[in-house]
Amino acid sequence: MILDELLRVAHTGAVALYIGGAIIVTIALRRAQTAIPPAQAAIIGNIVGTQFTYISWLSLATWVASGYWLLARGGWADVASPYTLFVAPDLLEEGNGWMMILMIASWLGMVINGILITFVLRPRLTKRLNPSQASPEAASRLQQEITASARLVELLAFANLLLCIAATLAGHRFFEHVYIYSS
């Protein structure tokens, strides 16, 4: 009983931390950066982005670990069933099972976006021009690559916020039915 409550608190806390951070980084910080010079905005964006990367990965890991443990404790997990995203197939006979699939699929989408942001796009944002290749054309290409990467990071971060909201709403629907109305 106490373990179930602790798992719910960890799960809800991880979701709240991710959503709160995503809203601050995606909406508030982005707007605030338009009020300061671009060089300062880049420095602040890099520092905050690095810190949020750690927080978001910790949140996503806690989110999936506690969520799957809750599923296992409720008898809805099925490790042998990857085609249903490790959810017991008989749960899919109910509408709530599909809410669980939506929640897990949204989480997977956030992880994929996070991988792209962390390991592909963020390194591109920190590229510097090699002094031996300092031609106007090279500087222009580098600036275009940095700008395109920054736009993709913004797009994927906003997509993650939407996926997080979808996962939260689906999870609320599932757990509301399972934990509130079933007892």
VENQUI-V315806 format. One record per residue. N is the residue number from 1. D_FIRST is the distance of its C-alpha to the first C-alpha in Angstrom with 2 decimals. Layout:
# VENQUI-V315806
n->[N;N]
d_first->[D_FIRST;D_FIRST]
This chain:
# VENQUI-V315806
n->[1;2;3;4;5;6;7;8;9;10;11;12;13;14;15;16;17;18;19;20;21;22;23;24;25;26;27;28;29;30;31;32;33;34;35;36;37;38;39;40;41;42;43;44;45;46;47;48;49;50;51;52;53;54;55;56;57;58;59;60;61;62;63;64;65;66;67;68;69;70;71;72;73;74;75;76;77;78;79;80;81;82;83;84;85;86;87;88;89;90;91;92;93;94;95;96;97;98;99;100;101;102;103;104;105;106;107;108;109;110;111;112;113;114;115;116;117;118;119;120;121;122;123;124;125;126;127;128;129;130;131;132;133;134;135;136;137;138;139;140;141;142;143;144;145;146;147;148;149;150;151;152;153;154;155;156;157;158;159;160;161;162;163;164;165;166;167;168;169;170;171;172;173;174;175;176;177;178;179;180;181;182;183]
d_first->[0.00;3.80;5.41;5.17;6.46;8.77;9.94;10.79;12.55;14.37;15.32;16.58;18.25;20.04;21.26;22.45;24.17;25.92;27.04;28.22;30.08;31.57;32.87;34.36;35.97;37.08;38.37;38.86;40.08;42.32;44.03;44.42;46.06;48.85;49.97;50.78;53.24;52.19;52.34;49.95;47.67;47.57;46.67;43.89;42.61;42.59;40.73;38.10;37.84;37.25;34.55;32.80;33.05;30.90;28.35;28.30;27.90;25.03;23.38;24.14;22.78;19.46;19.41;19.99;17.86;14.63;15.72;16.53;13.38;11.53;14.35;14.04;10.42;11.69;14.80;17.18;18.38;21.68;23.30;26.47;27.00;28.42;30.56;27.57;26.16;23.68;22.10;22.24;25.66;24.71;22.51;25.85;27.22;25.36;26.28;22.77;23.11;26.17;24.36;22.11;25.39;26.91;24.08;24.36;28.16;28.26;26.28;28.79;31.61;30.41;30.31;33.80;35.13;33.64;35.39;38.62;38.44;37.46;39.67;42.50;43.24;42.38;44.70;47.43;47.06;47.96;51.03;54.26;57.82;59.58;62.75;64.86;63.98;64.31;66.23;65.81;64.67;61.96;60.76;60.68;58.72;56.19;55.81;55.32;52.65;50.78;51.05;49.88;46.89;45.96;46.16;44.00;41.35;41.40;41.21;38.32;36.41;36.91;35.89;32.66;32.01;32.60;30.43;27.59;28.01;28.18;24.97;23.20;24.66;23.84;20.22;20.06;21.66;19.36;16.00;17.59;18.46;15.36;12.69;15.10;17.74;16.14;14.16]
